[in-house]
Amino acid sequence: MTRPARDDARRGRAGTPSGVPARPSSCRSCLFVRRTERSLLVTSATVCSNAFSARSETASTVPAVRLHHPSGAELVVALRGAAVLAWRAPWRGADGTARIEDLVDGYADETEVAAHDAARSALMAPFVNRLAGGEYRFDGVRHQMPPVLPWEPVTMHGFARTLDWAVVERVGGPAEAAGEGDARPVSVRLAATVAADAHAGYPFALALEVEYALDAGSLGVTMRACNVGGTAAPVALGWHPYLRVPGHETIDRLELTVPAGRAVVTDPGLLPLAGPEAFTAVDGLGPLPLAGVRLDHAFGALRADVDGRARTLLRDPATGQGLAVWQRRGLVHVYTGDGLARRERTAVAVEPVETLTDAFNRPDCAADVRLEPGAVREFAFGVEILT
């Protein structure tokens, strides 16, 4: 596996194909295309302009929606890009004291939000990680897609992170009606649209949706893409969170476990090699102590637990506490934060993605990315607290 040199921008990332594309469903569930009112707010979901701070209540001018759970857990999501700005949840420290702790290393301030610094907690769509040379062919037509942001040197991470998203629904879930106290989740659903030709090199129309579900011990995320155009479209979905374990200012005393059957082999530009050479067999990764380890690699053929979820674990070996990123399909990319301009190696990016990096240009990913008119694809994943 190549361990390439860092570049100045936040790099694109690779992974392995899921093997079996998600079955498209009817676009009837795409009703969110017509539901973009920002005023639909219920109980503990609040749109506010002073909504985030990873470690304090410092005022912010970034419009966001905030969820509060009865357990004290809190989620703050920006309306630009629908990125998680903060996720705080109950955590028992080494001294046995329970407190509310930050579990993601999101954007620290408005400057980082505007710069998309390290694409922290970015939703990736309609493509994940890098697009080689900013170009691809789809159904015989060549498309040239410039960098998403003018200061980015390569085309990467999709442009969903630049869209304006609207709150369309807040759902408490069945547990709320049953009166189960802290057990009930709270959730918020946001939607955005991609107009045909609104983005250079992507002449396709999509309706995008994300739902965040919060409870005392987990954060669930469901992304959906609906093709609302008249032709098939290439689409891939993913998430780009930086996760932190409370009590650790660096990742050096943490360990990583990935339940993978294969790893992705990349060239120096972090693009997967062509064809089957892109993959090498592995018998899982870890538990791997992260002290002195630099990772910027994708892993596939993820082995699921009995509940159907494959879990990548980031934990403190001394206490067993940590976080588990789960997904039912796709692959996971792990980046240890080496070379970041800000907060290097203070968190680990554990990124569930549907497809291999540069999937639009790979024949072996053609079925995975193709979304027919009227079809919907859903990608669900989340993070659980390990106690």
C-alpha positions, -999 to +999 in steps of 0.1 A: +000+000+000+015+033-010+017+060+016+019+091-005+033+125+004+009+151+017-002+180-006-012+214+005-050+208+002-070+184+021-065+153+000-090+131-018-094+096-006-099+061-019-119+030-010-130-003-024-162-008-044-192-022-025-196-050-050-234-049-050-250-015-058-278-003-036-312-012-051-328+020-063-363+027-049-392+047-062-387+084-063-420+088-043-398+093-013-384+124-029-412+145-016-385+166+000-379+182-034-411+202-028-406+208+009-379+233+015-396+256+040-372+266+068-400+273+092-409+237+100-393+234+134-406+213+163-398+213+200-360+209+205-349+216+169-340+253+167-326+273+138-303+300+151-274+322+140-254+317+172-254+280+169-220+264+173-188+261+191-170+228+195-159+237+230-178+267+243-209+287+237-191+315+218-215+333+195-214+325+158-229+340+127-232+307+110-269+297+105-274+263+120-300+239+134-294+226+169-309+194+184-311+187+221-317+153+236-330+148+272-298+130+281-278+162+275-266+152+240-265+180+215-260+183+178-253+214+158-256+213+120-248+241+096-275+251+071-247+257+045-235+222+035-254+204+063-221+197+081-220+187+117-204+216+136-206+200+170-217+167+185-217+166+223-228+136+244-227+122+279-192+107+287-178+092+318-142+104+324-113+085+338-122+099+372-156+084+370-173+118+366-200+121+340-199+151+318-210+163+283-180+160+259-173+170+223-170+140+201-162+156+167-135+180+158-156+203+136-150+237+123-137+259+151-150+292+139-166+311+110-133+314+091-129+276+090-165+272+079-159+296+050-127+280+040-141+244+043-110+238+063-101+200+060-137+194+049-146+187+085-178+166+088-186+174+052-214+155+034-198+143+002-221+142-029-225+137-058-190+122-057-166+113-029-130+122-026-110+130-057-120+131-093-089+125-114-080+155-135-115+170-127-129+150-156-150+119-163-170+102-190-206+092-184-228+075-211-202+084-237-201+121-229-169+137-215-174+162-186-149+186-172-155+196-136-133+223-120-124+224-084-154+229-062-139+259-045-115+283-064-087+279-038-087+241-040-061+227-064-080+195-073-117+185-077-126+167-045-153+159-019-183+169-041-202+201-039-231+192-016-209+209+011-214+243-006-252+240-010-278+258+011-298+231+030-333+237+045-349+220+075-379+201+062-389+180+092-381+173+128-391+138+140-391+126+176-396+089+167-419+062+183-400+062+216-410+098+222-447+090+219-442+060+243-427+083+269-395+065+273-375+095+286-339+096+276-342+066+254-361+084+227-341+098+197-345+133+183-339+139+146-338+165+119-342+161+082-326+186+058-329+189+020-311+206-009-314+205-047-288+202-074-301+219-106-290+206-139-260+227-152-259+247-120-224+232-114-199+231-142-193+196-154-224+181-137-254+185-160-277+164-138-306+173-115-307+157-080-327+161-048-305+155-018-316+148+017-299+140+050-314+129+083-295+131+116-308+111+145-295+118+180-297+099+213-277+096+244-251+072+230-251+075+192-255+097+161-272+081+131-269+096+096-289+087+065-282+103+031-305+101+001-301+111-035-330+112-059-325+116-096-351+142-106-338+147-141-346+129-174-314+110-178-293+087-157-268+105-134-235+094-117-239+097-079-218+086-049-224+095-013-202+098+018-193+115+051-161+132+063-161+134+101-131+140+123-137+120+155-121+127+189-120+106+221-124+128+252-093+130+274-069+127+245-054+159+230-036+138+204-045+104+188-012+088+199-026+068+228-055+055+208-059+023+187-078+016+155-096-015+144-110-019+109-129-051+100-116-051+064-110-079+039-090-057+016-072-024+014-069+000-015-036+006-032-031+041-045-007+061-066+012+091-053-018+113-061-040+092-039-059+077-068-066+040-067-046+019-092-064+006-123-085-025-122-078-053-097-044-038-088-063-013-067-069-039-040-048-061-018-062-087+006-059-080+044-071-099+074-085-069+091-065-040+105-056-038+142-061-032+169-034-009+157-017+016+181-017+049+164+015+064+179+038+071+151+014+057+125+003+077+095-028+065+077-045+079+046-061+047+033-093+031+023-105-003+033-133-025+018-149-059+020-160-049+055-171-077+078-204-070+095-214-079+131-245-100+137-267-070+134-255-063+099-233-033+108-196-032+100-179-012+128-146+006+126-133+012+162-113+041+176-107+036+213-085+040+243-070+006+250-065+014+286-102+021+293-120+005+263-138+038+257-141+053+223-162+055+192-175+030+166-183+041+131-209+017+115-221+012+080-239-016+062-221-014+029-195+005+010-160+011+024-143+032+050-114+056+046-092+064+076-070+095+078-049+103+109-047+140+103-011+142+094-002+174+075-033+194+085-027+231+088-048+232+120-051+207+148-028+180+133-034+145+147-059+156+173-087+136+157-091+107+132-112+110+101-132+078+098-152+082+066-180+059+054-183+061+016-203+043-010-176+039-036-140+039-046-123+073-051-125+084-087-155+060-092-169+081-120-139+071-141-138+034-132-156+007-152-157-015-121-177+012-103-201+020-132-231+001-117-224+015-082-226+052-093-254+050-119-287+064-107-316+061-132-343+088-136-368+087-107-346+064-086-335+070-050-303+057-034-299+057+004-267+054+024-269+050+061-242+050+087-235+064+122-213+066+152-218+048+185-202+056+219-181+027+233-182+026+271 
